[in-house]
């Protein structure tokens, strides 16, 4: 655990220190996010924050490689594959931050980055589907995937997650915070799974998750409202790819035979990214339906995303982000708890946390308005 913590701290420190450098590069190159009708920032803001995030991730892997507990795990080709895919998608994002590539070009680049990882051995090996099927190894509820099926599903998961993170990157600090929460929940799950089942604790998914936590934590001080720099597509696509990678590498390293007849722990790696990204995934689906029904391109921008609706309800910029953090944490850690809590405790915990989140989401703006009215009334009486 201490070596995982050190990996996260290195990623956070390097990302934090490199972000001002990335900001200066963006200013010099003219890689700026202009103020558009759908945006919430008031002045043009430099992007290219993904360069600092890539530097933090690379430094974390370099340090982890020198640690006696994690180093031997990094010898595997899957870490090299993850790093190569991360570099490719970050470079693609840098090009988009500078020249604003069209959607088809970006999609092709994302598929290329995912394909490079698949060709180097990073892919899903089985699908846990409850009691619906039995794998070739005789494990109830697991469907073994051949190379074609595993490759297609792996590329699809990576591309969908990349674009979901990209869609949610609409408020200062939102994407970095949500992905950091997701990575933290996934790390907790993967570590507890290895402890409970007596599996190898040094895993690629654990290393990537720890580094991703640090990358997001190191970038947030520069990116939280009011942001001095945006991560841009170079950052959102990078952390989206890394988030998908945590799931894929764990699914590829955990054998269903090692976790007995209960398939739930094997199912959680697939549930967790869906749960934590349900808000951006829902946002993507609603945006596509909304734009298509209006006769516009699904990729045409608008100002009706979930975070825009929170602002319309009266939340401030920072509070809207914190509300999204809260819901992401409820969903992420709720999905993690599926593997470790009994049904009654799980339902009670998730219901309680969800109720608190709902109350804060719906009533906080009203309470703030009432507080403002009472304050104004008190000032008038004093006068």
C-alpha positions as CSV (number, residue, x, y, z in Angstrom):
1,X,0.0,0.0,0.0
2,X,2.8,2.4,0.8
3,X,4.3,2.0,-2.6
4,X,1.0,2.7,-4.3
5,X,0.7,5.8,-2.1
6,X,4.2,6.9,-3.2
7,X,3.2,6.4,-6.8
8,X,0.2,8.6,-6.4
9,X,2.1,11.3,-4.6
10,X,4.8,11.4,-7.3
11,X,2.1,11.7,-10.0
12,X,0.4,14.5,-8.1
13,X,3.6,16.4,-7.4
14,X,4.9,16.2,-11.0
15,X,1.6,17.1,-12.5
16,X,1.2,20.1,-10.1
17,X,4.7,21.4,-11.0
18,X,4.3,20.9,-14.7
19,X,0.9,22.5,-15.1
20,X,2.2,26.1,-15.1
21,X,4.7,25.0,-17.7
22,X,1.9,23.6,-19.9
23,X,0.0,26.8,-19.4
24,X,2.9,28.9,-20.6
25,X,3.3,26.6,-23.6
26,X,-0.4,27.0,-24.4
27,X,-0.1,30.8,-24.2
28,X,2.9,30.8,-26.5
29,X,1.3,28.4,-29.0
30,X,-2.1,30.2,-28.9
31,X,-3.8,27.0,-27.7
32,X,-6.7,28.9,-26.0
33,X,-10.3,28.0,-25.3
34,X,-12.3,31.0,-26.6
35,X,-15.5,32.2,-24.8
36,X,-18.5,30.7,-26.6
37,X,-22.2,31.0,-25.9
38,X,-22.4,27.6,-24.3
39,X,-19.3,28.1,-22.1
40,X,-19.3,29.3,-18.5
41,X,-15.8,30.8,-18.3
42,X,-15.6,34.6,-18.9
43,X,-12.2,35.0,-20.5
44,X,-10.1,32.9,-23.0
45,X,-8.3,30.3,-21.1
46,X,-5.2,28.3,-22.0
47,X,-5.5,24.6,-22.4
48,X,-2.9,21.8,-23.0
49,X,-3.1,20.7,-19.3
50,X,-2.9,17.2,-20.7
51,X,0.8,17.7,-21.2
52,X,1.4,18.1,-17.5
53,X,-0.9,15.1,-16.8
54,X,1.1,12.9,-19.2
55,X,4.3,14.0,-17.5
56,X,2.9,13.1,-14.1
57,X,1.7,9.7,-15.3
58,X,5.1,8.9,-16.9
59,X,7.0,10.0,-13.8
60,X,4.7,7.8,-11.6
61,X,5.4,4.8,-13.8
62,X,9.2,5.5,-13.7
63,X,9.2,5.7,-9.9
64,X,7.0,2.6,-9.5
65,X,9.4,0.7,-11.7
66,X,12.2,1.3,-9.2
67,X,10.1,0.0,-6.2
68,X,10.7,-3.6,-5.1
69,X,7.0,-4.4,-4.7
70,X,5.7,-2.8,-7.9
71,X,8.7,-2.9,-10.2
72,X,8.5,-6.5,-11.2
73,X,4.9,-6.0,-12.3
74,X,5.9,-3.2,-14.6
75,X,8.1,-5.5,-16.6
76,X,5.0,-6.9,-18.3
77,X,4.1,-5.7,-21.7
78,X,0.7,-4.4,-20.6
79,X,2.2,-1.4,-18.9
80,X,4.2,-0.6,-22.0
81,X,1.0,-0.9,-24.0
82,X,-0.8,1.4,-21.6
83,X,2.0,4.0,-21.8
84,X,2.1,3.9,-25.6
85,X,-1.7,4.3,-25.9
86,X,-1.6,7.1,-23.4
87,X,1.2,9.0,-25.4
88,X,-0.7,8.5,-28.7
89,X,-4.0,9.8,-27.3
90,X,-2.3,12.7,-25.5
91,X,-0.6,13.8,-28.8
92,X,-3.9,13.5,-30.6
93,X,-5.4,15.8,-27.9
94,X,-2.5,18.3,-28.2
95,X,-3.2,18.5,-31.9
96,X,-6.9,19.1,-31.2
97,X,-6.1,21.7,-28.6
98,X,-4.0,23.6,-31.1
99,X,-5.8,23.1,-34.4
100,X,-9.3,21.9,-33.3
101,X,-9.6,18.6,-35.3
102,X,-12.9,17.4,-36.7
103,X,-14.8,14.7,-34.9
104,X,-14.0,11.9,-37.4
105,X,-10.3,12.5,-37.2
106,X,-10.4,12.4,-33.4
107,X,-12.5,9.2,-33.4
108,X,-10.0,7.6,-35.8
109,X,-7.1,8.6,-33.5
110,X,-8.9,7.2,-30.5
111,X,-9.4,3.9,-32.2
112,X,-5.8,3.9,-33.3
113,X,-4.6,4.4,-29.7
114,X,-6.9,1.7,-28.4
115,X,-5.8,-0.6,-31.2
116,X,-2.2,-0.2,-30.4
117,X,-2.9,-1.2,-26.8
118,X,-4.9,-4.3,-28.0
119,X,-2.1,-5.3,-30.3
120,X,0.3,-5.4,-27.4
121,X,-1.9,-7.6,-25.3
122,X,-4.2,-5.3,-23.3
123,X,-7.7,-6.6,-23.8
124,X,-10.7,-8.1,-22.0
125,X,-10.5,-11.9,-21.6
126,X,-14.0,-12.7,-20.2
127,X,-17.4,-11.2,-19.5
128,X,-19.1,-12.0,-16.2
129,X,-22.8,-12.3,-16.9
130,X,-24.3,-13.7,-13.7
131,X,-25.9,-17.1,-14.2
132,X,-26.5,-16.8,-17.9
133,X,-23.6,-18.7,-19.1
134,X,-20.5,-20.8,-18.3
135,X,-17.0,-20.2,-19.5
136,X,-14.9,-22.8,-21.3
137,X,-13.2,-23.3,-17.9
138,X,-16.4,-24.3,-16.3
139,X,-16.9,-21.2,-14.2
140,X,-20.6,-20.3,-13.8
141,X,-21.5,-16.9,-15.1
142,X,-18.3,-16.2,-17.1
143,X,-18.1,-16.0,-20.9
144,X,-14.6,-16.4,-22.3
145,X,-13.8,-14.0,-25.1
146,X,-11.7,-14.9,-28.1
147,X,-9.2,-12.5,-29.6
148,X,-11.7,-10.9,-32.1
149,X,-14.5,-10.4,-29.5
150,X,-12.1,-9.2,-26.8
151,X,-10.4,-6.8,-29.1
152,X,-13.6,-5.2,-30.4
153,X,-15.1,-4.8,-26.9
154,X,-11.8,-3.4,-25.5
155,X,-11.6,-0.8,-28.3
156,X,-15.3,0.1,-27.8
157,X,-14.9,0.5,-24.0
158,X,-11.9,2.7,-24.4
159,X,-13.4,4.9,-27.1
160,X,-16.7,5.3,-25.2
161,X,-15.0,6.1,-21.9
162,X,-12.8,8.7,-23.6
163,X,-15.7,10.5,-25.1
164,X,-17.8,10.3,-21.9
165,X,-15.0,12.1,-20.0
166,X,-14.7,14.6,-22.8
167,X,-18.4,15.3,-22.7
168,X,-18.4,15.9,-19.0
169,X,-15.4,18.3,-19.2
170,X,-17.6,21.4,-19.1
171,X,-17.0,23.0,-15.7
172,X,-13.8,24.0,-14.0
173,X,-12.4,20.9,-12.2
174,X,-15.4,18.7,-13.1
175,X,-13.7,16.0,-15.3
176,X,-10.5,15.8,-13.1
177,X,-12.6,15.4,-10.0
178,X,-15.0,12.8,-11.3
179,X,-12.2,10.7,-12.8
180,X,-10.2,11.0,-9.7
181,X,-13.1,9.7,-7.6
182,X,-13.6,6.9,-10.1
183,X,-10.0,5.9,-9.9
184,X,-10.0,6.0,-6.1
185,X,-13.1,3.8,-6.0
186,X,-11.5,1.4,-8.4
187,X,-8.3,1.3,-6.5
188,X,-10.1,0.5,-3.3
189,X,-12.0,-2.3,-5.0
190,X,-9.0,-3.9,-6.7
191,X,-6.9,-3.8,-3.6
192,X,-9.6,-5.2,-1.3
193,X,-10.3,-7.9,-3.9
194,X,-6.7,-9.0,-3.9
195,X,-6.5,-9.0,-0.1
196,X,-9.8,-10.9,0.3
197,X,-9.0,-13.5,-2.3
198,X,-5.3,-13.8,-1.6
199,X,-4.4,-12.7,-5.1
200,X,-1.3,-10.9,-6.4
201,X,-1.5,-7.4,-4.9
202,X,0.8,-5.7,-7.4
203,X,-1.4,-5.3,-10.4
204,X,-1.3,-3.1,-13.5
205,X,-4.8,-1.9,-12.7
206,X,-3.7,-0.9,-9.2
207,X,-0.6,1.0,-10.5
208,X,-2.6,2.8,-13.2
209,X,-5.4,3.7,-10.8
210,X,-2.9,5.0,-8.2
211,X,-1.1,7.1,-10.8
212,X,-4.5,8.4,-12.2
213,X,-5.6,9.5,-8.7
214,X,-2.3,11.5,-8.3
215,X,-2.6,13.0,-11.8
216,X,-6.1,14.3,-11.1
217,X,-5.2,15.5,-7.6
218,X,-2.2,17.4,-8.9
219,X,-4.1,19.1,-11.7
220,X,-7.1,20.2,-9.7
221,X,-5.5,23.1,-7.8
222,X,-4.9,24.8,-11.1
223,X,-8.2,23.8,-12.7
224,X,-10.8,24.3,-9.9
225,X,-13.0,27.3,-10.3
226,X,-11.8,29.8,-11.3
227,X,-9.5,27.7,-13.6
228,X,-6.2,29.2,-14.7
229,X,-5.7,26.4,-17.2
230,X,-7.9,23.7,-18.8
231,X,-6.9,20.1,-19.4
232,X,-8.1,20.3,-23.0
233,X,-8.7,17.2,-25.1
234,X,-5.1,16.3,-24.4
235,X,-6.1,15.8,-20.8
236,X,-9.7,14.6,-21.0
237,X,-8.9,11.9,-23.6
238,X,-5.8,10.8,-21.6
239,X,-7.6,10.3,-18.3
240,X,-10.5,8.7,-20.1
241,X,-8.2,6.1,-21.7
242,X,-6.5,5.5,-18.3
243,X,-9.8,5.0,-16.5
244,X,-10.9,2.5,-19.1
245,X,-7.5,0.8,-18.8
246,X,-8.0,0.1,-15.1
247,X,-11.0,-1.9,-15.9
248,X,-9.6,-3.8,-18.8
249,X,-6.3,-4.7,-17.2
250,X,-8.0,-6.0,-14.0
251,X,-10.5,-8.0,-16.1
252,X,-7.5,-9.5,-17.9
253,X,-5.6,-10.3,-14.8
254,X,-8.3,-11.8,-12.5
255,X,-9.2,-15.3,-13.3
256,X,-12.8,-16.2,-12.5
257,X,-11.5,-19.5,-11.1
258,X,-9.7,-17.6,-8.4
259,X,-12.8,-16.0,-6.9
260,X,-14.9,-19.0,-6.5
261,X,-18.5,-19.5,-7.5
262,X,-19.6,-15.9,-6.6
263,X,-19.2,-14.0,-9.9
264,X,-20.0,-10.6,-8.2
265,X,-16.3,-9.5,-7.6
266,X,-15.6,-10.3,-11.3
267,X,-18.6,-8.3,-12.4
268,X,-17.7,-5.1,-10.4
269,X,-14.8,-4.1,-12.8
270,X,-17.4,-3.7,-15.5
271,X,-20.0,-2.1,-13.2
272,X,-17.7,0.4,-11.7
273,X,-16.8,2.6,-14.7
274,X,-20.5,2.4,-15.8
275,X,-21.7,3.4,-12.4
276,X,-19.2,6.3,-11.9
277,X,-19.6,7.5,-15.4
278,X,-23.4,7.1,-15.5
279,X,-23.8,10.9,-15.3
280,X,-21.6,11.7,-18.3
281,X,-22.9,8.6,-20.1
282,X,-26.5,9.8,-19.5
283,X,-25.4,13.3,-20.6
284,X,-24.0,11.8,-23.9
285,X,-27.2,9.9,-24.6
286,X,-29.4,12.8,-23.9
287,X,-27.3,15.2,-25.9
288,X,-27.4,12.8,-28.9
289,X,-31.2,12.4,-28.7
290,X,-31.7,16.1,-28.1
291,X,-29.6,17.2,-31.0
292,X,-30.9,14.5,-33.4
293,X,-34.5,15.2,-32.6
294,X,-33.8,18.9,-33.3
295,X,-32.4,18.0,-36.7
296,X,-28.8,18.9,-35.8
297,X,-25.6,16.9,-35.8
298,X,-25.1,14.8,-32.6
299,X,-21.7,16.5,-32.3
300,X,-23.2,20.0,-32.5
301,X,-22.5,21.8,-29.2
302,X,-25.2,23.3,-27.0
303,X,-25.8,24.6,-23.5
304,X,-28.1,21.9,-22.1
305,X,-25.7,19.5,-20.5
306,X,-26.3,18.4,-16.9
307,X,-23.9,20.8,-15.4
308,X,-25.6,23.7,-17.3
309,X,-28.9,22.6,-15.7
310,X,-27.4,22.7,-12.3
311,X,-26.3,26.2,-12.9
312,X,-29.8,27.1,-14.0
313,X,-31.2,25.7,-10.7
314,X,-29.2,28.3,-8.9
315,X,-26.0,26.5,-7.9
316,X,-22.8,28.5,-8.2
317,X,-20.1,27.2,-10.5
318,X,-18.1,25.6,-7.6
319,X,-21.2,24.1,-5.9
320,X,-22.4,22.6,-9.2
321,X,-19.0,20.8,-9.5
322,X,-19.2,19.7,-5.9
323,X,-22.7,18.3,-6.4
324,X,-21.4,16.3,-9.4
325,X,-18.5,15.0,-7.2
326,X,-21.0,13.9,-4.6
327,X,-23.2,11.9,-7.0
328,X,-20.1,10.4,-8.6
329,X,-18.8,9.3,-5.2
330,X,-22.2,7.8,-4.2
331,X,-22.3,5.8,-7.4
332,X,-18.7,4.8,-7.5
333,X,-18.3,3.6,-4.0
334,X,-21.8,2.1,-4.1
335,X,-20.7,-0.1,-7.0
336,X,-17.5,-1.0,-5.1
337,X,-19.5,-2.0,-2.0
338,X,-21.5,-4.5,-4.1
339,X,-18.6,-7.0,-3.8
340,X,-18.0,-6.6,-0.1
341,X,-21.3,-5.8,1.7
342,X,-24.4,-7.9,2.3
343,X,-27.5,-6.8,0.4
344,X,-29.3,-5.1,3.4
345,X,-26.3,-3.1,4.4
346,X,-25.5,-2.1,0.8
347,X,-29.1,-0.9,0.1
348,X,-29.3,1.0,3.3
349,X,-25.9,2.7,2.8
350,X,-26.6,3.6,-0.9
351,X,-30.1,4.8,-0.1
352,X,-28.9,7.0,2.7
353,X,-26.0,8.5,0.7
354,X,-28.3,9.0,-2.3
355,X,-31.0,10.8,-0.1
356,X,-28.3,13.2,1.3
357,X,-27.1,13.9,-2.2
358,X,-30.6,14.5,-3.5
359,X,-31.4,16.9,-0.7
360,X,-28.3,18.9,-1.3
361,X,-28.9,18.9,-5.1
362,X,-32.5,20.1,-4.9
363,X,-32.5,22.4,-1.8
364,X,-29.0,23.9,-1.5
365,X,-29.8,26.8,-4.0
366,X,-33.1,27.6,-2.2
367,X,-31.3,27.6,1.2
368,X,-28.6,29.9,-0.2
369,X,-31.3,32.2,-1.6
370,X,-33.1,32.3,1.8
371,X,-29.9,33.0,3.6
372,X,-29.2,35.9,1.2
373,X,-32.7,37.3,1.7
374,X,-32.3,37.1,5.5
375,X,-29.0,38.8,5.3
376,X,-30.4,41.6,3.1
377,X,-33.3,42.0,5.5
378,X,-31.0,42.3,8.5
379,X,-28.9,44.9,6.8
380,X,-32.0,47.0,6.0
381,X,-33.2,46.8,9.6
382,X,-29.8,47.9,10.8
383,X,-29.9,50.9,8.6
